[in-house]
Amino acid sequence: MTIDLYHISLSSPCRAVRLAAKLIGVDLNLKVINIFEWEHLTPEFLKMNPQHTIPVLDDNGFYLTESRAIMTYLASKYGTDYSLYPKDVQKKAIVDQRLFFDMEIIFQPFKDYFLPLVLKKGHDEVKFQEIPRNLPFLEKILENSEFVAGDSITIADVALVTTVSNYEVVGVDLSKFPNIHRWYTTCQKILPGYDEINLKGSVELKELWEDLKSK
């Protein structure tokens, strides 16, 4: 059985799915979608995802979009280490909350700045300065626990670490947030495939950011 992931390596949601899959122990067949060549707007791709966003998972004909939904699906269906996405309802609820926290609170300010830049609307200095505005919330979450949902790593850490790496790409000084810096450093060390997936993708994202800014 083949599990396909339609992705682009510089996308942090795509990187999050790949990191989570490796942590869970799922092999993905990677299929690159070149959004700069409009491959996400082809009729074939729109049949899988009418929203024309990536990543998209194809698990033997079952299509799923939204990186955090994909991660919970992979953990629920294929995971054997239940600490990554607990079966206990309350522990799972905390992981889910952190995933939503990533999407709405941490990722959104970066997206608000970066997406218009990709769409060639130019660098918005106000939105750029607002990117780290919600980091104090993450700093507080990490005040009394090693990871974002407790004392062991979960898929919520995977989602957040890829988002925070975007902040580093655009020059946010994480050393101002000692709890985040400590957690971020730990995740880089213990997540399997971190350099190959997230570090490499972050380098590509930085190159794109610098190129877009220069124009």
N, C-alpha and C positions, 0 to 999 in steps of 0.2 A: 504494500500500500504506500502511495506517495502523498506526502503533504507538501503542497506548493506554497511558497510565500512570494507574492509580488511586492517588490520593494525597491528602494534606492538607498544606497549605503550612507549618504550624508543625512538622511532623515532620522531624527532622534526617535520618533515612534517606531520606525522600522528597526532601528538598532535595538530598541527595548524588546521587541518581539524576538529578535534573534538571540539576544542575551538570555532572555527568559527560557527560550526553547533549549538552549545549551545547558542552562542550570537545571531544567526539568529532566533533560535527557531525551529530547525529541530531535530527530534529524529532519531538517527542512531542505526541500529542493528549492533553491533560490532562483527567482526569475526577475531580472532587472526590468523596471519600467522607467524609461527615459521621459520624465515629465517635460523636459525642455524640448523634446521632439514631439510632444503632445500624444505620446503613446497611451496615456491614461484617458484619452478621449475617443479611442477607437471603439467601434461597435462591439467588438469582442470583449473589451475590458468593461464597457458599460453594462454588459449583460451580467457580469459578476458584481459590479458595484456602480449603481446609477449615480452615486455621489462623486464618482471619479476621483476618489482619494486613495492614498496608500498609507499603510500596508493593507493587503487583502490576502486572506488565507483561503486556500482551496484544499479541504480535507476530503478527498475522494468525492468531489461534487458538492460538498457542503461549503458554501461561501460565507466568510465572516469578515467584517471590517471593524475598524477602531482598535487600535493597538492594545488597549487595556482589556477590552472584551476578548481579544484573541489570547492574551496571556492567561486570563482566568479560564478560558476554554481549554487551552492546552494543559494547564495544571490540573483541572478537574478531570479531564478525560485520560490523560497519559501519565500524570504525576504519581510517583510512589513515595516521595518525601512530603508528607502532609504539613510539615512546618512551613513550606514555601507558600502554600495556600490552604490554610487549616480547614478541617471539616467541622470543628467546633463553631457553632453559629456566631457566637460573640467575637471570637478571635478572627473569624472570616470577615465579620462586619468591620472590624478595625482595618484590616487589609484593604477592603473595598473602599472604606472612607478615605484612606491615604491615596488610593488610586484616583478617586474623584478629586481629592485635594490637589494632586499633581495636575490633572487636566484643567481644573477651573482656576486654581490659585497660583501655581508655579509656572506651568507651561503657557497659560494664556497671555501674560504680559510679553513674553518672548515672541509669541505668535503675532501679537498685535503690532509689534515692531517689524518682525522679519518678513511676514507675508506681503505687506505692501512693498517692501524692498524688492522681493522676488518679482512682483508684478510691475516693477519698474516705476513705482510712484515716488521713489527717492528716499533718502535718509531723513527720518523724522527724529530730531534731537530730543524732543519732549518724550516721545514714546521710548526712545533709547534709554534715557535716564530713568524711566519708570520700570525698566525690566526687573531690577532687584527689589522692588518695593515690598514684596511679600516674603522675602527670605527670613525676616524675623519670626514669622509663624513657624517655618520649618526649623529654625534654630531652637525655638521653644519646645517643639515636639521632641527634638533630639536631646533635650536637657537631661532627661532621666532614663534614657534607654539607648542601647548601642545602635539599634536600627530603627527605622521609622514606624514599625508596627510592633515593637517589642525587642527582645534580646536575641532574636535570631533573624537571619535574612529572609525576606519574602519577595514575592514578585513586585510588591509596592516599592521596595528599594530599587529594583531594576528600572521601573518606570521613572522614578525620581532622579536616579543617578544620571540617566541619559539626558534628562531635561537640564539638570544642574551643569552638566558638561557643556551644554549650549551657552550657559551663562559665562563659563570660563572662556569659551571661544570668542565672545565679544568683549572680553576684558574685565568682567566683574571680579573684584578682589574677594575671593572666598575666605581669605585669612582673617577678614573682619568678623567672620562668624565661626568661632572656634569649634562649636559642636558640629556644624555642617562640614567644616574642613576635616575634622577627625573622621566623621562618618564617610565622607567622600573618598578619603585616602584608603580607608578600610575596604570599601566596596571595590575600588580599583585593584586591590591586592587579591581579593578572594573570589571575585566573579570569574568563572571560567570563560576564556575567550575575550576578555575585556579589551586587551590591546588590539587584537585582530578585528574586533567588531566596532567597539565604541571609540577607541582612540583613533583608529584609522578613519572612521567616518567623521569624527570631529575635525580632523585635519582637512578633509575634503570640504566640510562645511565652512571652515575658516577661510579657505581659499576662495570659496564662492562669495562669502560675506565681504572680503576685502576687494574682490573684483566688482561686486555690485556697488559698494560704497564709492569706489573710484570713478564710477560712471555717473 
